Amino acid sequence: MKMFDYLPAYILNHSPKIIAAFEMDFLRNLPAFQMAVPRGEKVTFVLQLGWSAELPEVASELESRLTEAKSAFPEARFIILANAPAEVEIIKNFCEVYLASHNAFLDPGRYPLARAGRRKFDALYIARITPFKRHELAEKITKLHLIGSCSEKEQAYCTQTIARFPHAVWSRKVPSFLIGRKICEAACGLALSAVEGAMFSCGEYSLCGVPVVNTRNRGGRDTLLPDFAVRYAEDNAESVAENVAHWVDDPIDPAEIREAFLRLARPQKELVRELLAGIAGKQVELPHKLNIRCRLLPHTQWMHGIRRKSI
């Protein structure tokens, strides 16, 4: 049992207060944040996108809920960090926004670099077992590692999906400190959804020096993928398997992929660092994933969390 219940956010700076959260984690919990954050306090909300704002219905909900949030916190500053250039063009019409993929905030020190040579698996897919991840596109890959669990309400779908992969190794969950080692065992990583957010695992693949078999998509996962380390498959299992075979037979130096990813990510991370320094009047630490939706040590959560208050 938890001693305190914390809201899904992280305080990057206390005075003036800078709070980071995923956009809908904040906006859909707005009444709870109103109770927990003192009224009239100078605060900046830095909101990352968890789903593609290129979709009209997503952008419309974001604009509507931000209007409510601005009314609830009239003195606050709201900053959106978009994952794709197209999202910036949409969101700039109703909120301050910058291109800064959430993958830019992955801590490189957490991810080992893969060794050159043959790998245990031809491909790895780190993805929750849910329809939008389109696991069926990977069913013709013979040496495959699937990592991901499912929600209780999608258990039947999960069971049916995994049954399609009798030849694959399936790991429901891998501890975060071991995920890099698992990535390094594969010749390439898979990114098969048509729509989502920037997909953390895409950044993790690149930091381990593993190329990607991708599909055309909305959400921004392409933003930081090095061009030479990604192949685009058609939306069918045959094409995905063919592109996986390419990476098995024609690998790239892992160090080149990692360095290219970091070159793409660095300007976005520095932009946010400078932006927040201008607000705080000092350098603000940018932890791994901004410590949003991360398992935190009790001391860190106590220092940087926002406790939910009862009515």
DATA-V589375 format. One line per field, one symbol per residue. ss: DSSP state (A for helix, B for strand, O for the rest). psi: psi as a letter, one per 40 degrees, with the letter a starting at -180 (. if undefined). A space follows every 50 residues. Layout:
ss = ???
psi = ???
//
This chain:
ss = OOOOOBOOOBBBBBOOBBBBBBAAAAAOOAAAAAAAOOOOOOBBBBBBOO OOOOOAAAAAAAAAAAAAAAAAOOOOBBBBBBOOAAAAAAAOOOOBBBBO OAAAAOOAAAOOOOOOOOOOBOBBBBOOOOAAAOAAAAOOOOOBBBBOOO OAAAAAAAAAAAOOOOOOBBBOOOOAAAAAAAAOOBOBBBBOOOBOOOOA AAAAAAAOOOBBBBBOOBOOOOOOOOAAABBBBOOOAAAAAAAAAAAAAO OOOAAAAAAAAAAAAAAAAAAAAAAAAAAAOOOOOOOAAAAOOOOOOAAA AAAAOOBOOOO
psi = hidihiigihhdhdhihhhiiidddddefdddddddhhhehhihhhhihe ihedhdddddddddddddddddgdeihhhhhieidddddddeeeihiihg ieeeehhdeehihiiiaiididihhhhigideefddeeeehdghhhhiai idefdddddddddefdeihhhdhhideedddddeeidiiiheidhaaegd dddddddefhihhiihiieeeddehhdefhhhiifidddddddddddddg iihdddddddddddddddddddddddddddeihhhgihfefhfihiiddd dddeihhhii.
//
